Amino acid sequence: MRRIAKISEDYLSGFRPTFYSGGLFCIVTALFISCGLPKNRPDTGKHITIENAPLHNDSIEKIRALLNANEKAQRLDSLFKYMFLHGGFNGNVLVAQQGQVIYKKSWGYANYVTKDSLNLNSVFQMGSSSKPLTATAILILKEQGLIRLSQTIDEFFPDFPYKKITVRDLLTHRSGLANYMYFCDSFYCYKNIPLTNDELLKLMITNHPLPYFKPNRRFEYSNTNYALLVNIIEKVSGVSYSDFMKQEIFKPIGMKNSRVSISDTIDLSHNRTIGYESNWKKYDIDYLDGVLGDKNIFTTIDDLFLFDQALYTEQLLKKETLDEAYSGTSHEHPGLRNYGYGWRLIDEKDGTKIVYHNGWWHGYNNVFYRRLKDKTTIIILSNKINRGIYHIEGILNILDGSGMTENIFEEEGSAVN
């Protein structure tokens, strides 16, 4: 069963937002679009853009009025109520436009056995949605002049057997390295002891698991890349990955409820959640839970929104660095979708850029969606596996006040997934 779970995580951690042509979400979308938005809604086009709005209360209220925030909140609440009652949704959700939170709410249980309810401060495993934060840590070190993206892994670890793999290759999943979630069973004997990043590095140096292909030949999503980035962060900074994230990202922008940890062993008192399968079966702790960087950041919807908003400023990274991070690197596969530095990318035909990264690990699956043009943010953190949360067209249609949006997403299983 764990082998099946591993395959599902790798496949679905990259499951992109999509427009579903049938089933529950099609019904729900049709229901809300048929209701329409008020006729006096400002006719501002598909994406409302407000530049340089002051942050005092009057301006905020004007922005909310222009966005028709109250009406959208009511419709979003009805949508998520339907998803909760009929679609098995269990989690927290935050939706924002122009930096203004339009809707946030908790739905369901933090602990199904004790029937403890989720609250807005409930902490969730981010799974692969951790990757943008790990990438941000690397880019902070780059801006500090401590690393170059052109440096190879063996410059940091001379015994590393795979040559010519750069930091940039790791960030963009172009290293060609095999996914540790598949090869570790063959080389790691202590299945009752969590595997660490250092032990994973030693295992690769000792056993030379066969790579998928030579460096920078093509895109291939591999969690090994982000595990090795943690080794580099710790080598260069001289502190643990956990401490670096706290000092350079969490603390500066006020992410007070976020931390790096292993699975659900952390003590979060009343804010702790437990990850479940779709049938409410609790996931057991896995030895692969010990590897950091590709997963194992725990956060709340409000903390993740703070990270989202900080990226619109230069609190964490300079604009030119972010522009580079949001630029596609998989040019051998033409299409709208691509991958940057820790971000999945969609460049719509009208020039609108979407950056996002979903996650899936041991009962947790998440949506972290950002449309840069109008600062639209959709954050869904769930502790009960539900593939339906990735179908966000109903949410977008409520936000945009439009009919069914064109399906611009490539099918799952294509080279950039």
C-alpha positions in Angstrom: 0.0 0.0 0.0 2.9 2.4 0.8 4.2 1.9 -2.8 0.8 2.9 -4.2 0.8 5.9 -1.8 4.2 7.0 -3.1 3.1 6.9 -6.7 0.0 8.8 -6.0 1.9 11.5 -4.1 4.4 12.0 -7.0 1.6 12.1 -9.6 -0.9 14.3 -7.7 1.5 16.7 -6.0 1.7 18.3 -9.3 -2.0 18.0 -10.2 -2.8 21.3 -11.7 -5.9 23.4 -11.4 -8.2 22.3 -14.2 -11.6 22.8 -15.6 -13.7 19.6 -15.1 -16.1 18.7 -17.7 -18.4 16.5 -15.7 -19.5 15.4 -12.2 -19.9 17.4 -9.0 -17.9 20.5 -9.9 -19.5 20.9 -13.2 -22.9 20.8 -11.5 -21.8 23.3 -8.9 -20.2 25.6 -11.4 -23.4 25.6 -13.6 -25.5 26.3 -10.5 -23.5 29.4 -9.5 -23.0 30.8 -13.0 -26.7 30.5 -13.7 -27.4 32.6 -10.6 -25.2 35.4 -12.0 -23.8 38.4 -10.3 -25.7 41.6 -9.6 -26.6 43.6 -12.7 -24.9 46.7 -11.3 -21.6 45.0 -10.8 -18.8 47.2 -12.2 -18.1 46.3 -15.8 -14.4 46.2 -15.6 -13.6 43.1 -17.6 -12.5 39.6 -16.6 -9.6 40.6 -14.3 -10.1 43.7 -12.1 -6.8 45.6 -11.6 -6.4 48.3 -9.0 -3.0 50.0 -8.9 -1.3 51.5 -5.9 -4.3 51.6 -3.7 -3.6 53.1 -0.2 -4.2 50.7 2.7 -6.4 52.9 4.9 -9.9 51.7 5.8 -11.8 53.9 3.3 -9.7 52.7 0.4 -10.0 49.1 1.5 -13.8 49.4 1.6 -13.8 51.0 -1.9 -11.7 48.1 -3.2 -14.0 45.6 -1.6 -17.0 47.4 -3.1 -15.4 47.4 -6.6 -14.6 43.7 -6.2 -18.2 43.0 -5.0 -16.6 41.1 -2.2 -19.7 40.5 -0.1 -21.6 39.0 -2.9 -18.7 36.8 -3.9 -18.2 35.7 -0.3 -21.8 34.5 -0.1 -21.5 32.6 -3.3 -18.2 31.0 -2.2 -19.7 30.0 1.1 -22.6 28.3 -0.7 -20.1 26.6 -3.0 -18.0 25.2 -0.2 -21.0 24.2 1.9 -22.1 22.1 -1.1 -18.6 20.6 -1.4 -18.5 19.9 2.3 -22.0 18.2 2.4 -21.8 16.4 -0.9 -18.2 16.3 -2.1 -16.4 15.1 1.0 -14.4 18.4 1.4 -12.6 18.7 4.8 -10.3 21.7 5.3 -9.6 25.4 5.5 -10.0 27.8 2.6 -8.9 31.4 1.9 -9.7 33.4 -1.2 -8.4 36.9 -1.9 -8.3 39.5 -4.7 -6.2 42.6 -4.9 -4.6 41.6 -1.5 -8.0 41.7 0.2 -9.4 38.5 1.8 -12.8 37.9 0.4 -13.5 34.6 2.0 -12.0 32.3 4.6 -13.6 29.5 6.6 -13.0 26.1 8.2 -14.9 23.0 7.2 -14.8 19.7 9.0 -12.6 17.9 11.5 -9.1 18.3 12.7 -9.4 14.9 14.4 -12.1 12.6 13.1 -11.9 10.2 16.1 -12.3 12.9 18.8 -14.5 15.0 16.5 -12.4 18.1 17.2 -13.3 20.7 14.6 -10.9 22.6 12.4 -10.3 26.3 13.2 -8.7 29.1 11.2 -5.4 28.5 13.0 -5.3 24.8 12.2 -1.9 23.7 10.9 -1.6 21.6 7.8 1.2 19.6 6.1 1.9 21.5 2.9 3.3 18.5 1.0 4.8 19.6 -2.4 3.4 23.1 -1.8 6.5 23.4 0.3 8.7 23.6 -2.8 8.1 27.3 -3.5 9.3 28.1 0.0 12.4 25.9 -0.3 13.1 27.6 -3.7 12.7 31.0 -2.0 15.3 30.0 0.6 17.8 29.2 -2.2 17.1 32.5 -4.0 17.6 34.4 -0.7 21.1 32.8 -0.5 21.7 33.8 -4.1 20.8 37.4 -3.4 23.1 37.3 -0.3 25.9 36.3 -2.7 26.5 32.9 -0.9 25.6 30.7 -3.9 25.3 30.9 -7.7 22.6 29.0 -9.5 25.3 27.8 -12.0 27.2 26.0 -9.2 27.2 22.2 -9.4 26.3 19.9 -6.5 29.8 18.4 -6.4 31.2 21.9 -5.6 29.3 21.6 -2.3 29.7 17.8 -1.8 32.9 16.6 -3.7 31.9 12.9 -3.4 28.6 13.4 -5.1 28.8 11.0 -8.0 26.6 12.8 -10.5 28.5 15.6 -12.3 27.4 18.8 -14.0 24.1 19.0 -12.1 23.6 22.7 -11.1 21.5 24.3 -8.4 19.3 25.7 -11.2 18.8 22.1 -12.5 17.5 21.1 -9.0 15.2 24.1 -8.8 13.7 23.4 -12.2 13.5 19.6 -12.0 16.0 19.2 -14.9 18.7 17.3 -13.0 17.7 13.9 -14.4 18.0 12.4 -10.9 15.7 9.5 -9.9 13.0 10.2 -7.3 14.2 9.0 -3.9 10.6 7.9 -3.1 11.1 5.0 -5.5 14.7 4.0 -5.1 15.1 4.2 -1.3 13.3 0.9 -0.7 16.2 -0.9 -2.4 19.0 0.8 -0.4 17.6 1.9 3.0 17.2 -0.9 5.5 15.9 0.9 8.6 12.2 1.3 7.7 11.3 2.1 11.3 13.7 5.0 11.4 13.0 8.2 9.5 15.4 8.9 6.6 17.1 12.3 6.9 18.4 14.5 4.1 22.0 13.8 5.1 21.4 10.0 5.1 19.7 10.3 1.6 22.8 12.2 0.3 25.1 9.4 1.7 22.9 6.8 0.2 23.2 8.4 -3.2 27.0 8.7 -2.9 27.3 5.1 -1.8 24.8 3.3 -4.1 24.7 5.5 -7.2 21.0 5.0 -8.0 20.6 5.1 -11.8 19.5 8.6 -13.0 16.7 9.0 -15.4 18.8 11.0 -17.9 21.8 13.3 -18.2 21.5 16.8 -16.6 19.4 19.5 -18.3 18.1 17.3 -21.1 14.4 17.8 -20.1 12.0 18.4 -17.3 11.2 15.4 -15.0 9.5 16.1 -11.6 11.6 14.5 -8.9 11.4 15.1 -5.1 15.1 14.3 -4.9 15.9 17.7 -6.3 14.3 19.6 -3.4 15.7 17.2 -0.8 19.2 18.0 -2.1 18.5 21.8 -2.1 18.1 21.4 1.7 21.5 19.9 2.0 22.9 22.9 0.1 21.0 25.4 2.2 22.4 23.9 5.4 25.9 23.6 4.0 26.0 27.2 2.8 24.2 28.9 5.7 25.7 26.9 8.5 22.3 26.4 10.2 19.6 23.8 9.9 16.9 24.1 7.2 14.3 24.6 9.9 16.2 27.4 11.5 17.0 29.1 8.2 13.3 29.0 7.2 12.4 30.5 10.6 15.0 33.2 10.5 14.8 34.2 6.8 11.2 33.6 5.8 8.7 32.8 8.7 9.8 35.4 11.2 10.4 38.4 8.9 6.9 38.3 7.4 5.0 37.1 10.5 4.4 33.5 9.8 4.0 32.7 13.5 2.2 29.4 13.0 4.5 27.8 10.4 7.4 25.4 11.0 9.4 22.6 9.5 8.8 19.3 11.1 8.5 15.5 10.5 4.9 14.3 9.8 2.4 14.7 12.6 4.9 14.3 15.5 4.9 18.0 16.2 3.0 19.3 19.3 0.5 21.9 18.0 -2.0 21.5 20.9 -5.5 22.6 19.7 -4.2 23.6 16.3 -2.9 20.2 15.3 -4.5 18.3 12.5 -4.3 14.6 11.4 -4.1 13.5 7.8 -6.7 11.0 6.5 -7.4 9.0 3.4 -10.7 9.7 1.7 -12.4 7.0 3.9 -11.2 8.6 7.1 -8.4 6.1 7.6 -5.4 7.7 9.4 -2.1 7.5 7.6 0.8 5.8 9.4 4.1 7.5 9.8 6.5 6.5 7.0 10.3 6.4 7.0 10.2 8.8 4.1 8.6 11.4 6.3 12.0 12.3 7.6 13.1 14.0 4.3 12.7 17.8 4.2 12.5 20.4 1.4 10.1 18.6 -0.9 7.5 18.5 1.9 7.2 18.9 5.7 6.5 22.5 6.0 3.4 22.9 8.2 1.4 26.1 8.0 -2.0 27.8 8.2 -4.1 29.6 5.6 -3.3 33.0 7.1 0.4 32.3 7.2 0.5 31.1 3.6 -1.4 34.2 2.6 1.3 36.3 4.3 3.9 34.5 2.1 1.8 35.1 -1.0 1.5 38.8 -0.2 5.2 39.2 0.7 6.1 38.1 -2.8 4.4 41.2 -4.2 6.9 43.3 -2.3 10.7 43.0 -1.9 10.5 41.8 1.7 11.9 38.4 0.7 13.2 38.7 -2.8 13.9 41.4 -5.4 11.5 41.8 -8.3 14.1 40.8 -10.8 14.7 37.6 -8.9 11.0 36.8 -8.8 10.7 37.6 -12.5 13.4 35.0 -13.1 11.7 32.5 -10.8 8.4 32.9 -12.7 10.0 32.3 -16.1 9.5 28.9 -17.7 12.5 26.6 -18.1 11.0 23.7 -20.0 11.3 25.0 -23.5 11.4 21.6 -25.2 7.7 21.2 -24.6 5.7 24.0 -26.2 2.4 24.9 -24.5 0.9 27.1 -21.9 2.2 25.3 -18.9 5.8 25.3 -17.6 8.0 25.2 -14.5 10.1 27.9 -13.0 12.1 28.0 -9.8 9.8 26.0 -7.5 6.6 27.2 -9.2 4.4 25.6 -11.7 3.4 28.2 -14.4 0.6 29.0 -16.7 1.0 31.8 -19.3 -2.5 32.5 -20.6 -3.0 33.6 -24.2 -3.9 37.1 -23.0 -0.6 37.5 -21.1 -2.0 36.7 -17.7 0.5 34.7 -15.6 -0.5 32.1 -13.0 2.0 30.7 -10.6 1.0 27.8 -8.3 2.0 24.6 -6.6 -0.3 22.0 -5.2 0.6 19.4 -2.7 -0.3 15.9 -1.7 1.2 13.8 1.2 -0.1 11.4 3.8 -3.7 12.5 4.0 -3.1 16.2 3.2 -3.7 17.8 -0.2 -3.6 21.5 -1.0 -4.1 24.2 -3.5 -1.8 27.3 -3.6 -2.9 29.3 -6.7 -1.8 32.8 -7.5 -2.9 34.9 -10.5 -0.5 37.8 -10.5 -2.3 40.3 -12.7 -5.1 41.0 -10.1 -3.4 39.4 -7.1 -6.0 36.6 -7.0 -5.1 34.0 -4.4 -6.8 30.7 -3.7 -5.5 28.7 -0.8 -7.1 25.4 0.1 -5.5 23.2 2.9 -7.2 19.9 3.4 -6.4 17.0 5.8 -8.6 14.5 4.1 -7.7 13.4 0.6 -10.0 14.8 -2.0 -9.0 15.2 -5.6 -11.9 17.5 -6.2 -10.2 20.5 -4.6 -8.0 20.8 -7.6 -10.9 21.6 -9.8 -11.2 25.3 -9.0 -13.1 26.6 -12.0 -16.2 27.2 -9.9 -14.2 29.5 -7.6 -12.7 31.4 -10.5 -16.0 31.9 -12.2 -17.4 33.4 -9.0 -14.4 35.7 -8.7 -14.5 36.7 -12.3 -18.3 36.9 -12.7 -17.9 35.1 -16.0 -19.3 32.1 -17.7 -17.4 28.8 -17.9 -13.7 29.6 -18.6 -11.9 28.0 -21.5 -9.9 24.9 -20.6 -6.4 26.1 -21.1 -4.7 23.2 -19.2 -2.9 20.3 -20.9 -3.9 16.8 -19.9 -2.3 15.2 -16.9 0.7 13.0 -17.8 2.3 15.5 -20.3 6.0 16.2 -19.9 5.5 19.3 -17.7 3.2 18.2 -15.0 
